[in-house]
Amino acid sequence: MIYQAEKMLRDAGDKVGGDVKRKVEGKIAAVRSAVQGKEVDRIQRTTQDLSEAMQRAGQSMYSQQTPPRPLVVVRPEWSAGSG
């Protein structure tokens, strides 16, 4: 989970806003700390928190995408030379 989150942040670059990125990084640190403490309940809770933060980051990236331009098809009978 930690590796996936770090990879997502690397791959996303500037597509993830600073606030969202800091939250994900904080959740990564929390999971690392829980794993070192070997507390199963805490590991599960922090992993769930990280998963939710990654989902929000994904939503943030998706909402920042420019919508695709519509495809324009020129049919031969519409061209200037026909008729």
N, C-alpha and C positions, 0 to 999 in steps of 0.2 A: 504494500500500500504506500509506504514512504517513497519507494523508488518511482512508482507510478505518478505520485503527486509532484515529485521533483522533476520528472521528465516532462510532465504536462506544463509546468511553469517554464522550463527551458524552451520547450517547443513553441509555446504561446508567445514568448517574448513580450512585446508591448501590447499585445491584444488583451492582456489581463491588466486591469487597473491596479494602481498602487495599493489601495485599501484592500482589495480582494486578495492580491498577492501576499500582503503582510498577514492576513488572516490565515491563509493556507499555510504559510511558513510557520506561523505560531502553532497551528494544529499539528504540523509535522514534528515540531519540537516537543509537543505534548506527548505524541505517540512514542517518540524515542525515549523520553523520560519514563513513560509507563513500562516500556519494554525492559529498560534497565532495572526498574523496580520489581519486575516479575509479578505484578499485581494483575491477575486475569481480568477482574471486573473493570479496572481502570484502563487496561489495554483495549477491552471491547468498547468502552465508552469513548475513549479518545479516537479510536479507529473510526467509529461511527461519526464522530464530529468532523474528522478529516474527510470522510466520504461526502458528507453534506457540504463542506466548504469547497470541495472539488466540483460538486454539482453546480454550486453557485458560480464558481469561476467559469465553468463551461457555459452556463447561461449568459454570463457577462460577455464572454467571447462571441457567442452566437448573436447576441443583440447588437454588437458593434459591427457586424459584417454588413457590407454594402449589398443591397439586394441586386440580384443579377438583372442585367438589362434584357428587355424582351428581344426575342429573335425576330428579325425582319426578313421575310422571304419575298424575293422579287420573282414574280412569275413571268415567263416570257411574254405572255399576251399583255402585260402591263408595261413593258419596256417602251422607250421612246420611239424605237424604230418599227414597231408593229402597227399594222392597220392599214 
